[in-house]
Amino acid sequence: MENNKTQSKVLSIKNVTESTYILRIERNGFEFKAGQYLVLSIPDERKAREYSIYSAETDDFIELLIKEVTPGELSQELKYLKPGTKVQISGPFGFFILKDEDIQQKKPVVFVATGTGISPFRSIIRSNPDINYKVLLGVRYKNEAYNKEDYESNRFVLCTSRDKDLDFNGRVTDYLKQNNINKDALYYLCGNSAMVDEAIEILEEKGLAAENIKTEIFF
């Protein structure tokens, strides 16, 4: 798929939590595969950042799930852009996608994420609603269950390290330790490097083949 650059107008900004928001911009013919990311910048500024695409391949807009970070001048600046403001996007980039044969064969897939690492998985699931999936999302508080309603309730496990009396109290890696894994499944891991490294170790110790593990490091 050919990489391209295009300028797109901001359509809306929706706050999801106090520090996380969804930036929706014009698509303008931008083509991508679910699971890929783009590079976003503000014209005439040198700041640019990579963001996994949060929306589906079939949507007529592009959405990005963005968390304000410190230092993180761009994530803070984007939050306050007015509708109609132009941003520049380039891409798509990355190979964190499902293979066509795995989709067609309905291969079981387990998506393991921390925080906004859920982004590529939402794009994949919304683009391929018939896949055989399960989502494990690790966050601190229940209000960080970004767009939980987009997933079938029996396929979504929210792992909260601070809030209790929910799906699972503890880190997402604790869930992997305490529960059986499907050795026939593909495990896609996306989030902070510490989680990804620990999850790989747990899965391989439980007998999952290395080729069944795909990773994307967010920060």
Phi, psi and omega in degrees: 000129185285132176286146180213163176241139178209151174262135182227147178274145173290129178265317181195162173227123182242120177284129179260316171227185180299330185241003183233140183213161177253120176264120178250128181231164176299146179274319177052041177077009181292118182258142180203165172256138180305129183109345180276171179232167176231168174251126183245140177212166175259126183309140178072007173242151184272352182283132177213152180210151178272135176224130172293144181282131186264338184270173183273160177300331185269351179291149179267019176217173175242133176242143176232133176265115190237133176251131176293129178234155178235122355286144180190069187303319184291316181297329178283324181288319182300325184301333187250014176290143180272147174307136183101340177295141181267137171236162178248134176236147176223153183138203003278165180229159171099159182233025182274063187232163175276138176288148180303320182292327178291324177293313182295323181275000182052045177300132178297135182230132176247118179262119182246121185222155166240136175054227182288002172296352176289343188308303183295332182288321176298318179298316181296314183293317180291332179279337183225072188296346183264004182289156180268095189234163169217139180246130171244113182245123179259121179219177177274313186236156184296334181287356177265016176278071189307119177049044180305330182293348180281352184243148175296133188300327181278001180244007185233125178239119178264118180257111184248129182274341182250308179285147180244179177060037176239210182299311183205128178264111182143177180285162181296330177289330174297320178299316180297322180294320190269354183234154178293151176249159177265107184289349177268355185270159168269135178247117177257125184244128179216127180157208182289154188297325180297316178296314182300313180298316181292320180296319177301313181299316181296313183296318180291324176296331178275001173100009179282133180294141183301326182290349177269006182245124177241141186227153173216120181268129181268321182197000000 
